[in-house]
Amino acid sequence: MRPNQVLSADVLADELWGARPPRTARDTLYSLVSRLRGQIDGAGARAAEWALTSHPPGYLLRVDPAAVDAHRFLALTTAAHRLTATPPAGVAGRLDEALRLWRGVPLADIALGPMLESWRKRLIDDRLAAFEKYVEALLPTGVPPETLDELRMTASEHPYREGLWELLMRALRAAGRRDEALAAYREARAALSGELGIEPGPGLRRLHQEVLSGEPEHGDDGPRTGEPPAGDGTAPVREQVPRQLPRDLTAFTGRRDEVATLRGHLTMAAAEAAPVLIVTGPAGSGKSALAVHVAHQVADAYPDGQLYIDLCGATPGLSPLSPSTALGRILRALGVPGEHVPLDAGEAAGLYRTRTATARLLLILDNARDAAQVRPLLPGGARSAVMVTSRMNLAHLPDAVCVPVGPMRPQDACQMLSRAGAAPSETADVTRLAELCGFLPLALAVAVARLTGQRHLGVGELVRRMEDGRRRLSELAVGDLEVRRSLEVSYVTMTRDGHAMDREAARALLLLALLPIPDIGVDAAAALFGQTPAEAARTLQRLVDANLLNDTARDRWSMHDLVRLFAREKSAGDLASGHWPDRFGAILDHYLATARLAFRLIDPHREQFPVSEPTAPAAPLADAADARTWFRTELPGAVRLAVQALSEPDRPGHAGMALAGALRWILDREDHVEESLTMYELALQAARRLGDPQAEIYALDQLGGMLYRLGRYDEACRNYLQEQELCRRHGDLRGQTRALGNLGLLYVRMRRPAEALAVARRQLRFADEGGWDAARTHAHIMLGMSYLNLGGHDDAATHLCTAVDQARARDDHYQLAAALNYLSQVRIAMGQGERARDLARQGLGYARLIADRKQEASLLITLARAHSMTGDRQAAESALTTAGRLEDALDSPLVDYLAGARAEVAAAR
């Protein structure tokens, strides 16, 4: 019904459930959209150009209107209406093509809400109008019998539509069937007088008299009865048509999709009610330039004029235009003398609606502040179109169609910058400059102006200056173009003129800008703002409506880089003293609580960093699947938060160390190794600065794990030895056991099997003394691997079988997958290919069950080796290919293992 338009969730809910939506309406709507998205994705090639996406405040179905039969019908009929100079046969052919698209009553098999019902009625009316024009075009050459039968049936189905009866009478008269034409008139008169109590209109009565008298059908050579002859002075004198559009940009760049969407609505308006188009986007996104550019392209479709008015809703230094002032300007542009413009706003609005009731105007309301400013300025008739540009989301205006405008496409941004005359050798600098401008048209325009106006300033030099975030906004200023000043208007509107909710949203913007994470979820935002999740969702939505935040996905919000820089500047003076440390501590506590809960759900057997339980509420995670989803989404941000907490010199560091420790085991199974290395280096420095030996022990353990994954084995070894010694000095037997386990794994990887065997035996002894089951199983795994590397295959199998049994008894899938992996490698070494294959398959199942991609990749490599041994080369190569696709899980040891397996499989060919 409305392709390429944003339909708000509220509108969709009203359509589905009316005035009484269920309490779960939002969730149910999201589920329905997800199912529809799945059906579109499953439609294959036919739906390749279809995309159902989330767009605040609702959803947008992106599709070529030509692929929708209803819109194709409207396009064909619109084209036919414009063929004024075309012979009737050409018009009839176009309309015949349109009418053949129909298959019964539209949407007949579904329950309709008010919006769909209205649309169906309008579509049926459009079909009747097209059919009437089709028959009209056939009359000069004769209406075929089958079409005449359809016309008779259609007139009977719509007995109050006099145009159909008139066409039927004319067609019958032209076919020489005078008596049937008179009978048709009697049938029409009976329906009108019997049901409505009225006589037929003058056109139908006149035609009746013509048929009675035998008067022939009039052609184009003479006037119809009752039509005044040409040149009788009755034609109205037209007033001067307003043409107020500002100059179009000669070098307008990009925005192909948005231009096509706006043009589509404005050109289709000839066949249906014209929409109110809302071009909405953040400061500096080029909304006004886009609206003016499109208006110039469609101006000929609006013969009664094009009006433009700047409402000054976000103009630095100017107050927003009042509706009464705007109405006065519009009425004077429409030819109303100034002394006749009513002073009363209501009377002025009434006169405006009267003057525009039948006119075909295009009105641009640029730079609107809010819906209250726009609503009185909407024309009275449905034939005039309106384009509104605003930083606010005005989707709740009547008949509104939202066209969101964001940053430009990177290639378009670079093309815009190319106007500054960059040399081919500066291509990389141009690309980086576009990134630093955030692909925002205003920032790009400033950069172009500076580069062309200051010839000594090269692209590379401007990039160098803007790389410093502290001066970037200062560099994006020239003349009256200034990114900072443009952003200031949106912020000041919320802080000074807005309601309490707006001021709370402005404070939230500053807090969000100080975070080092790219996006945020509602639970984390609630912790940061000190609000409930429901309150935080409303605060975030308020910032989205003001185009200061982006709603990137379901329950995720992000901020444009330039908005973030601006908000960080404002936070220095606008946040109360001590407010940021308190709120940052709260969000750290939330991430710590959720990370600990998530890892308990994923792997309850693993030891966690020993800290007192956080007081902040964790995100609501129900099971391991929820926990994995949370880690997948939040892990990069959690690492950055911990790094920031550990980097601030005036922050003690305990919270950062606690969060870093909570992420230890999940990071061992995920990517982000480089960022994690920085985090654990900072954690070690903080622990030593605080003189906290327990924290230092854990930091050494965590840092050693990251060094191991990077293949920096000697450094990892030094960390583990320091950890072991520190544990020994402080009587931490459990810590010693853990450090010995890590050393054993490292010695295995460093091909030092004798040392690995000695370390594993000590770990087993300590684990038996402490009664630590997971450590005991780990020791058996390391003993198995050590014996394997020493050639003691039977001893290796014995220890690994023990590890498998222990892990299975505890339902410890993590250790079970590892033990089965190594036992499979032992069976390969023993020449038992089929047993190795079965063990690897078992382990692979457990690895996938717990979503451990690193262990999955390792088991796929082991499985490939087993397949190779059994002679199944195709299965071996397939397993290696699948393992290679898990490249984000391939740390340095696994890269080595994969390379060795590939060589082994190749040699077996």
N, C-alpha and C positions, 0 to 999 in steps of 0.2 A: 504494500500500500504506500509506504513512504521509504523507498530505497535511498540510501546515502544521506539519511537524516537521522539525527539523534532523537529517539523517543525516550522520555524520562521514565524512570521506574514507576513514578506515581501515575502517569498516564496509562502505562501498561496494566498496572494493578486496577485502576478504575475500569478499564476495558474488560478485564477478566472477572472481577468480582463486584463491580459497582460501588455503591456507597458503603458497603459493609465487607471490606476485605478481611480475611482471617488473620489472626495474630502472626501466623507464619508466612504472611504474604511475600515478604522479601526473600526468604529462604526458598519458598516454593517457586517464585519467579526465577531465581538464580538457577534452580534445578531444571526448570523448563527450558531456560536459555541454554544450559549445558547440554541437555538432550538434543535440542535443535542444532546446536553447534556440532554435536557428534553426527547427526544425520547429514549435515552439510559436508562435513569432512569425509563421511563414508560414501558420498555420492560420486566420488571419483572425478573423471575428466569433465563431466557436465557442470560440476560445481567448482571448477578450478579457479574461476574468477569471483567466487562468492566468499565473503568473510563476515562473520558475525562477531563484532568486537564490543568491548566495554568503552563507553564514552560518557563521562559525567554530563548530566545526572542520570544516565540510563544506558541504552545500547544503540548500536548503529549497525545496520545490515548494508555492507558495501557490495553493490552488484550493478552491473550494467543494466539500466532500465529497459534496454532493448531485449533483454533476456526474459522479461516479465510480460506475459501476453497483454495484461491490462494496460500497461504503460506503452507497449508497442501499438496497441489499438488507439490510445490517445494521441500518440505521435503521428500516426497515419491520418487520423481525422483532422488534426491540427494542420498538417501539411495540405490536406485536401481543401480545407477552408481558405487557405492562402492562394490557391490556384485560380485567382480571379480572371486571368487572361488565358486560361487553358480551355480548350474545347470540352464540352460536357462529358464526352467519352473518357477523357483523361481523368477527370474528377471522379467519374463513376468507377473507373478501374482502381483508383487509390482507395475509395471507400469500400469497394467489394473486397479488396484484400484485408481491410480492417474488420469488416463484418464477418469474414470467414474465421476469424480468431475466436469467435464466440461458440461456447458449448453449453447451452442452457443458462440457467440463472446462476450468477456468480455467488460463491460461498454458500451454496444452498445446503450443504451437508454439515455445517458447524453452527453452534450457538454464537450469536453476534452480540457484542456490546454496542453502546450508542455510536462510537466512532466508526466502527466497521459497518454498522447498519446504515449510517449516513453516507459512507463512501459507496456502499453497494447501490443505494438509491440513486446517487449521483451518476454512478457508472451506467445504471440502467437508463437514466435520462439521456446520458451522452450517446448511448447506443441507439435510442429512439431518434435523437436528433440526427445522428449519422445515417440512419436508415431513411429518414425523410429526405435528407439531402441527396442520398443515393438515388431514390426514386425520382426526385426532381431532375437529376442529371440524365436519367434515362428517358424522360418524357419526350424530348425532341425526336428521338429515334424509335420510340415505342417501348413500353414496359413488357418484358417477357411474361408469358402466362404463369410460370412458377413464382415469379416475383409478385405478380398481381394477386395470386392466391395468398402469398405471405402477407401482402399489404392488407388484404381484406381481413385476415385472421388477426393481424396486429391491431387494426382499427377496432375490431370487436373486443379485444382484450383491454384496450385503452380507450373506452368510448368517449371520454371527456377531452381527448386530445384532438381538437378540431383540425389541426394541420394534417393529421392522417386521413380524416374523412375527405378533406379537400383534395389531397393527392389521389385518393381512391376515385373520387368523382372525375377528376381530370384524366386519369389513366383510362377509366372506362369510357369516357366521352371520346378520347383519342382512338380507342379501339372500336368505335362505332356501337357501343353497347349503352345507348342513351337511357333505356328503361332501367338498367341495373344501376346507372349513375344516380337517377332520381330515387330509386329504392334505397340507395346508400344514404342519400340526404334524409329520407324519412326515418331511417334507422338512427342516424345521428341525432335528429331533432327529438325523437322519442326518448333517447337516453338522456339528453340534456334537460328537457322539460320535465320528464317523468322523475328523474332522480335528483336534479339540482334546482328545478323550477325556473329555468332560464331558457331563452331562445338562442339559437345559434348566432354566432358573431356576424358582423357585416361581411367579412370575406366569404364565409360559407354561404350566406344568403345571396350575395351577389353572384356567386358561381351557380347557385341553384337557378337563379333567373336566367343566366346565360344558357344553361342546359335546356331549360324550358323553351326559350326562344330560338334555340338552335344556333346561337352565336358561336363561332369557332374559337378555338384556343388562340390567344394573342401571342405573337412571336416577339422578336426584338425590334420590329420595324415601326411600331406605334405604341403609344402609351396605353396602359391599362385604364379601365373605367375608374374614374374618381382620382386618377393621378394627375397632378398639375403639370402642365407642359414646362419644358425647360425654358429658363430665362424669364420666369414670371416674377422674379424679385423676392421669392419666399425663402431662399437660402439664407441661413443666419450668418451674420458677420462674425468671424472668429477673432477673438482677442489675441494679443501677442502671446505666443507659447513660451513659457519659461524654460530656459536651457541653462541651469545653474551648476552643472557638474564642474568640479575643479579640473585642471589640466591633468591628463593621464601621463603616467611615467613612460617616456619613450623607451627606456631600458628596463621595463618591468621584467622581472626574472622569476622563473619557477612557478610554484603553486598551481600546477596543471590540474591536479585532482579537485582542488577547491574551486578553481575557475570553472571547470566542467560542471561541478555540482550546482554552483550558483546560476550559471547560464541555463542549465537544464530546468531549474525551477522557474526562472524568469521568462524563458521562452515558452514553456508548457503552460504558463499562466493564461495564454490566449484561449485555451480550451477548458480551463477550470478556474476556480477561485484562486486569485493570486495569494501567495503566502507572505508571511512576515519572516524574513530571513534574518537570523541573528548570527552575525559574524563575531565570534567571541574568542578571545585569546589573551595572553599576558601582555604586559607593557612592552612595546617595541616589536611586536610580532608582525607588523605590517597590515593590520586589519583595514585601516582607512585606504591605503593604497590599493589593496585587493578589491574593496568595494567599488572604488572609483573606476578602476580598470575594467571590471565586469560591467559596470553601468554604461560606460562608453560603448561596449560591444553590443549591448541590447537596447540602446536608446531608441532605435527606429521602431521597436515594438511598442513604444509608449508615446503615441503621437500627441497626447495632450500635455506633454512636458516632462522634464526631469528636474526635481527639486533637491537641493542639498542644504543641510543646516548642521552646523557644528554645535552640539549641545554642551560642549566644554565640561563634560563629566569628569575628565581626568587631564585637564590642561593646567600645567604649573602656573600659579599666580592668578588664575581666573576662577570665579565662582561658577558652578553649573548653571546653565540657562534655565529659567523657570518655564514650565509648560505654557503659561500665558504669553510670555515674551516670544517663545518659539512659535506659537499659534499666530501672533501678530505678524511675524516675518513671513510665515507661509501664506497667510491670507493676502498680504500685500503682493507677494510674488504671483498669486493667482488672479491678480487684477482688481482686488477689492481696494478702493481708495482708503488711505490711512484714516480719514475722518469717519469712515463707516465701519472700521474694525471695532467690535464691542470691547469695552474695557473689562467686562465680567468674563472670567475664564470659561465658565459654563456656556455662556452665550457665544463666545468666540468658537468654542469647540463645536457647538451646534451648527453655526454658519459654515465652519470648515467641512463638517460631514455633509452638509447640503451641497456645497460646491464640488465635492469629490464623489458624490453618490453614483454618478454615471460616467465620470471621467476615467481615462486610462493614463494614469500617472505613474512615474517611478520616483519614489521618495527615499533619499538617503538620510538617515538620522545618525550622524557620525558622533562617536565619542560619548555615548550615553552613559549616565551614571547608574541608573537603576530603572526598574519597570515603571515606577510611579512617574518618572519623567517622560517615558515613552508612550504610555497608554493613551493619554489625551490626544496624541499626535497621529494616531492610526486613522487612515482615511475611512470615509463612510461607506464606500462601495467596495465590492469584491473584485473589481477590475483593476484596481491600482495595487502595485506591488511596493513593498517596503524592505529596505535593507538597513538593519541597525548594526552598528559596530559598538562593542562594549568590552571592557575588561571583566564585567560581571556576567554570570550565566543567567540569561533572561528567558530561559526555556518555558517559563510559566506564563508568558504573554499569549494572548489568543492566537491560534493558528500558527504558533511559532515553529520554525524549522531551524535548528541549531547547526551551524557549520563551524566546527572548532578549527582554530588556526594556531599552530605551534611553531617550533623552530623549523627552518627550511631544511630541505634535503641537503646532505653534504655536497653533492655535485652541483646543486643550484647555488649554494652559498659560495663555493669556489668560483663558479662562473661570475657571480656578482662581484667578487673581489678582483677578478681578472680585468675589470674595467680600469683598475688603477695602473695597468700597464706593466704587470710583473713579467720578468724574463722567464723563459722556459726553465732555466736553472733554478728558479725560485719556487718550483711546484710544491716541494715539500713544505716550504715556509708558508705558502698560501694555504695549504691544507691545515697546517697547525694554527694559522691565524683564524681560519674559519671555526676551528674547534674552540679556541680561546674566546671568540665572540659568541660561543654557544649557539651558532647557526641562527642567531636572532637578527632579523632584518635591520633594526635600528642600529645595533652594534656594528653590523657589517657596513651600513651606510656611513657611519662615523669613520670607520677604518678606511673606506674608499676615499672619503673627503680629506682625511689627513694625509694619505699617501699621495693623492693628486695635488693637494694644496701645499705640501711641504716636501719638495723634491729631494731635500737632503735626507729625508726619512725613508729608508728602505723597508721592505717587507720583513727582512730578517731582524732589523733593529727594533721594529715595532713588536715583533714576536718576543724578542728578548725582554723588552720592557714589560710586556703583558704576562709573561710567565710568572712574575711576582704577583701573587694574588692580592697583596696589600695595595698595589698601585693600579691594578687592572681597570677598575672603574674610572679612575682619574684619567687614564689614557683614552677611555672611550667617551671623549667629549670634544666637540668642535663647534664653534658658533653657538647657535641655540639648540643644537642636537647634543643631548647628554643623557646617557643611560641611567646614571645615578638619579638625576632629577626626575626622569620618567618613572622610575620605581618608587621614588619618594612620594608621589601623589597617591598611589595605591595604599602605601603604608600609613600616611597621614590621614587619609579618609577613614581608615579603621580606628586609629588611635584617638583622633580628636573629635570626629563628627559622628562616629558610630555608637552603637549601643554597647552595653557591658559585654555581650557575647563577642562583639567585634574586637573590643580591647583585649579580651581573653585570647582571641584567635591571634592577634598581633603579638602578644607575649609568647604564645606557642610557636609562632614563626621564628622568633629570635632563638628560642631554645632548640628548635629543630636545626637551625643553621649552624649551631655550635657542635652538633654531633658529627663524627667523622664517617657516618654510614650513608650509603647512596639512597636508601629508602627505608621505610619504617612501617610496621604493622600496628594495628589498633591497640593491642595489649601493651606493647612497648611505649606507644605514644601516651597511653593512659598513665603509665608509671612516670614518664617524663613530665607530663602536665600536672600530675597530682589529681587526676580525675578518674571517674569510672570509665570503663570501655565505651559505654553508650555516650557519655559526655564527650569523650575524646573523639569519637566518630563524628559527632556534630561539629566539633571544633575544626577537625580536619576538612570536613565538607565545606565549612564556611571559607576556608582558605582556598579550596578548589574552586568554589564559586567565584572568588575574587581573582582567580588565575594566578595565585601565588604559590600554589602546590599543584602537582599533577597526580591524578588518580591513575596509576600505571597498571594496576591489576586489582583483582578482588582483594580488598582490605590491605592494599599496599599504596603508599604515597611517597612521592619523590619531589625534589626541588631543583629548579634550574640553577646552573652554576652561578650565573650572574645575580640571581635573586639571593642565593646563599651568601655571596660576597657582600651584597648590600646589607642583608640582615645581620651578618657578623659585625659590620661597622656600627650598625644601630645598637647592637646589644651592649656595646661598651658603655653607652650612656643611658640606655633605656631600661636595662635590667637592674633591679634593686640589688644592693650589695649583699653577697652571700646567697643570692637566689640560685645562680647557676651551679655552684658546688653542691647544694642540697639536691637539686633536680638531677644532676649528673650522677650523684651517689644513688639516687632512687632507681634510675634506669639500669645502672650497673647491678644493683641488688636484684632487679627483676630478671636480667639476663642470667645472673648466677643461679637464681632459684629455678628458672626454666631449664637451663642447661643441666643442672643436677637431676632434676626430675626426668628430663628426656633421656639421659644416659641410663638412669635406673630402669626405665621402661625398655630400652634397647638391650642392655646387657647388665642384669642385676648381679652378676658374679664378679665384676671388676671392682677393684678398690678405687675410691674417689679421693680427691684432695681433701685432707682433714681440716674443715672449717666449720664454724658454728652455722647452723641452718639460717639462711637469710630470712629477713622478716617480710620482704616484699612478696606479693602474690605472684605465683608462676602463671604462665599462659595455660589455658585449660587443655591439657593433653590427656587423651583417654587411653592410648595404647602405643605400642611400638611404631605403628604406621604414622600416627600423629607426630611422634617424636622425630622420626626420620624426616618427615616433611618440614618440621620446624628447623632442624639442623640444616637441611638443604637450603632453606630460605634465609636463615639468620646467621649461619656460621661465619660468612665473610664479615658481616657487620659486628659480630661478637668479638672477633679477633681485633678489628680496628678499635673497638671500644676499649678493650683491654690494653692495647698499645697506647692509646691516648691516656688512659688512667695511669699507666706506668711511666709515661713521659712527662707528666706535669710535675714540676719540681716542688710545688707547694702542696701536693697531694701525698699522703703517707705511703700509698702503694699497696696497702693490704687488699683493697677491693680489686685492684687490677691483678694481683697475684692469685687471688681466689678464683677470679673468672678464668684466668689463663690455666689454672690447675683443673678447673671443671671441664675445660675443652680438650684435655690431654688425650684421652683415649679415642675420642671421635676424630681428632685431627690425625691420629695415627692411621686412620682408615680413609681419610679424604685427602684432597689436594690442599692448596694454600700453604705449601711448605715454606716458601720464602718469607711470607708475612708472619707465619708462626715462628720461624727462627728469630726474627726481630723481637717478637713478643716475649719469647723465653729468654733471650739475652737480656732484655730489660727487666724481666722478672728476677733473674739471677742478680743483677746489679741492685735491684730494690731490696732483695732479701739480705744481701751483704751490707747494704747501707743501714738497714734496720737492725742488723745483728740477730737475725732470726734463723737459727740453724735448721729448724724443721722446714721452713720455707725454702732455704737454700738447698736442702736435700732434694726437695721436689723439683725445684728449678733445674738442678743439675740433671735429674732424671728426664725431665721434659725436653731440655735442650739437647741432651744426648740422643733422644729419639729422632729429633728433627735432623741432626747432623748425620745420623745413620741413614735416614731416608734420602739425604742428598749425596750419599756415597763418601762422605768425609769421615772415614772409619777411624783414623788415628785420633782426630779431635773428639769423636764420640767416645772412644776408648778412655781418653783422659778424663772426660766428664764422669763416666761410670765408675772409674777407679776413685776419683775424688768423692763421689757419692758414697761408695762403699766405705771408704775410710772415715768420712764424716759420720756415717751411721754407726760404725764400730765405736768411735770415740764417745758418742752420745748414747750408747747402749740400745740402739734401735735395731733389734733383730729382724723385724719385719722389713725395714728399709734395706738392710743388708741382703735379705732374701730377694727382694725385688731387683736390687742392683746386680746381684749375681746372675739372675735370670737374663737381664739385659746384656751383661757381659758375655754370657754363654751364646746368645743369639749372634752377637757381634763377632765373636771368635769363629763361629761356624761360617759366617759370611766372609771373614778374612782368611779362611782356609787354615786355621790354627786349631785342628781338631783335638790335639792332646790337651791344650789349655782349655778348650771348650768342655772337654770331658771332665776335667778336674773341677772347673767352676760349677758344672751341672750337678756333680756329686755333692758339693758343699751346699748348693741350693736345696737339693733333696733332703739333706740332713737337717738344715734349718727349718724347712717346711714341715718335716715330720715333727720336730720339736714344738713348733708353734701351732700345729694342727691346721695349717692353711691349705685348703684343698686345691684352689686354683694354682698356687705356687707349686704344689706337689706335682700336678699334671704338667705344668710348664717344664718342670725339671725333667720329667720322663720324656717329653718331646725333645728337649735339648740333648739328653743322653742318647736318644734314638738317632738324632742327626749327627752327633759326634761319632758314634759307632759306625754309622753309614760312611762317613768320610774317612774313617780309619779302616774300612773294609770289613768290619765285624757285622755282617748283615743279619745274622741270627739274633745277636744281642740287640741290634737296632730294632728289629721287628718286635722283639719281646717288650722293650720299653714303650714303643709306639702303640702296641696293642693294649698295654696297660693304660696309656694315656687315653686311648679311644674309649675304653671301658669306663674310666673315671669320669670323663667328660659326658659320656652318654648317661651315666647314673645321675649326674647333677643337671642334666638337660642344658649343658653349657654348649650352645651351638657354635660359639666363636672358637673355643678350644677344640671342639669336635671337628670342625672344618679344617683347622690347622693340622691336627693329628692325622686325619685321614689323608691329607695332602702329602705329608712326609712319609706316611706308611706306604702310600702308592709309589713314591719315589724309591723306597727301599725295595718294593716288589719289582720295579723296573730294573734296579741294580741286580736283583736275583734272577732276572730273565723270566719273570712271571707276568707277561704282558696282559693277559686277560684279567688276572686278579688286580693288577695295577689299574686297569681301565675301570673296573667296577668300583674300586675304592675312590678313585678320582671323581667318578660320577656321583657317588654318595656325598663326598665333600663339597662338590659343586652345588648340589641341592641345598646343603646347609648354608653355604656362603650366600647364595641368592635369597634364601629365606630371611637372613638377617641383613640383607642389602650391603654386604661387605665387599665392595668392588675390588679392593686390593687382593683379598683372598680369592675372589672369583677369578681375577686375572691369573693369579698364580696357579690355581687349580686347572684352568683351561690349558695353560702351558704344560702342566704335568699330564693332563689327559691327552694332549697332542703327542707327547712322547710315548704314552702307552699305546695309542692307536698306531703309531709308527712301528712299534715293536710287534704288534699283531698283524702288520702288513696292510692296514687300512690307511693308505696314504691320503686319500681324499678327506677322510674324517680328521686326520692329523692336521692337514693344511687348513681345513675349515675352523678347527679349534684355535689354531694360531692366529688366523685372521680375526676371529671374534675377540681374542685376547688383545690384539693390537688396537682394536677399536676402543678399548677401555684405556685410552692413552692418559686420561686424567688421573687414573689410579696407578700408573706405572712409575714408581719411584726408581731410584738408581739400581737397587738390588734386582728389581723385577725386570728392568731393561736388560741387565746382564743375563738373567735367566732366560728371557725371551730370545735373545740373540743366540745363546748356546743351544736352545731347543730347535731353532730354525736351522742351524748348522747340522744338528743331529738328524732332523727329518730329511734334510737335503741329501745327507750322506747315505741314507737308507734307500734312496731311489734306485 
